[in-house]
Amino acid sequence: MKQLFDQFDPRQRESRGSHGRVVEGIGQAIVAGQPPPGDLLPKDEELAEQFGVSRTVLREAMKTLAAKGMVSPKARVGTSIRPRHEWNMFDAQVLRWHLDGEPSDSFYEQLFEMRLAFEPHAAALAARKSSDKDITRIQTCLAAMRSAEGKAEFSLADFEFHQAIFDAAGNAFFFSVVSLVGAALLSLLRQSSPEPKPGQQVKICNDHQRIADAIAAKDEAAARAAMQVVIEVGWARVFGHEISGEI
């Protein structure tokens, strides 16, 4: 693990307090799989020496990582790495550690699965609750998608389109989720966004247009179905999965 810690930018080490430096260093290493889930971290005295901190600072850092679901300290055994599915993926720091590295296919697949679990319902809620102002905002975001030049500009406009729908849904929990995982969603949309090929960009925008039109028409079922297709098409574009249905 020492070799991995040594790869971190020394300027980042100096910019944080002792507690933050330890949390950052160990957290990034765990996300990178060094050590992998189930293994033990080095002994406390070794880590304290490695980071140049007191045992008190190290213990507080371990409490922070334990609160994120990443480690489990046990007396006379040591601190073990917990399984990945127990990590708090809604923790902004844990998400950033994933995105700062090279997110695995599994990371993006699970993000797609999460989107399928609640975005179609958010679209249906938007169809039920949206105001004229909400609909105008959604259409403005769609226009930005159509006029976008390049993958980065397109993916950002795409993210703002989906964020506008979450806001139109009027559910505070959805708003909180997007606030927490926004960076991960934007990263995912960059993965699924097209290269600058006009034909593909037009098709994607037309699929999104069906969502916007259904919301404007207050058609909850159509909005739900259109959103599901958009997510599944993006999933297929990244992983080659089959699409379960079309509109």
Secondary structure, DSSP 4 states (H G I P E B T S, - for coil): -HHHHTTS-HHHHHHS-HHHHHHHHHHHHHHTTSSPTTSBPPPHHHHHHHHT--HHHHHHHHHHHHHTTSEEEETTTEEEEPPGGGS-TTSHHHHHHHHHS---HHHHHHHHHHHHHHHHHHHHHHHHH--HHHHHHHHHHHHHHHH--SHHHHHHHHHHHHHHHHHHHT-HHHHHHHHHHHHHHHHHHHHHSPPS-HHHHHHHHHHHHHHHHHHHTT-HHHHHHHHHHHHHHHHHHHH-PPPS---
